[in-house]
Amino acid sequence: MLTFKNFNIADWFSFYRISAAPFLLLVLSLGSRELFTWLLLVSYLTDAIDGFLARKLKITSARGSQLDSFGDQITFAIALIGLLVYEFDFIKAHSFFIILVLVIYIFQMVISFLKYGKATAFHTYLAKLSAIIQAFFILLFLFFEPIYWLFYVMIVLGLLETIEEIALIFMYDNWVAGVKGIYWAIRDKRRLRKKITKKGTN
């Protein structure tokens, strides 16, 4: 049975991002763009902090990876809603690219739930880079103005990292956390061990 003692400091930063979501929506409904953006910045910073602490203190875990991923998804959803509210014209003008990324992302989530019963938590290098570029674009947009070339970089990286995640889902029979990318997955002992076990039963 899980208790508060089961969660480490990195987990609590992930919990912050999740619990901050309703408050961010409240601020959004009140029309305070500046406060919303500053609070969104705090949420993005906690994403960087929890990953750093988990690696530095060597407290990484499957549960922590799931919490981190869920916190990331919640933060992205809130950020997207913020853009819809404050910059609807921009979203409308670039809806094709945004919908394209979202459709492929939803497809990735569906096959993950069908295969593993939960979302992936690979945390690939591409996913981390994509998240950083995404955060920079959204925050700069909300604070100042859109940087168009950064938007297209964000879209391309979002497509690439989602396609890579789909490929990794097909490469791993069982749910795993912490896969740096396809190159590392090919040599991953967790995947190879499963393949060897299957061969041994034939």
HELIX and SHEET records of a PDB file:
HELIX    1   1 PHE A    4  ASN A    6  5                                   3    
HELIX    2   2 ILE A    9  SER A   29  1                                  21    
HELIX    3   3 ARG A   33  LYS A   56  1                                  24    
HELIX    4   4 ALA A   62  TYR A   86  1                                  25    
HELIX    5   5 PHE A   88  ALA A   93  1                                   6    
HELIX    6   6 SER A   95  TYR A  116  1                                  22    
HELIX    7   7 TYR A  125  PHE A  143  1                                  19    
HELIX    8   8 TYR A  148  MET A  171  1                                  24    
HELIX    9   9 ILE A  182  ILE A  186  1                                   5    
HELIX   10  10 LYS A  189  THR A  201  1                                  13    
END                                                                             
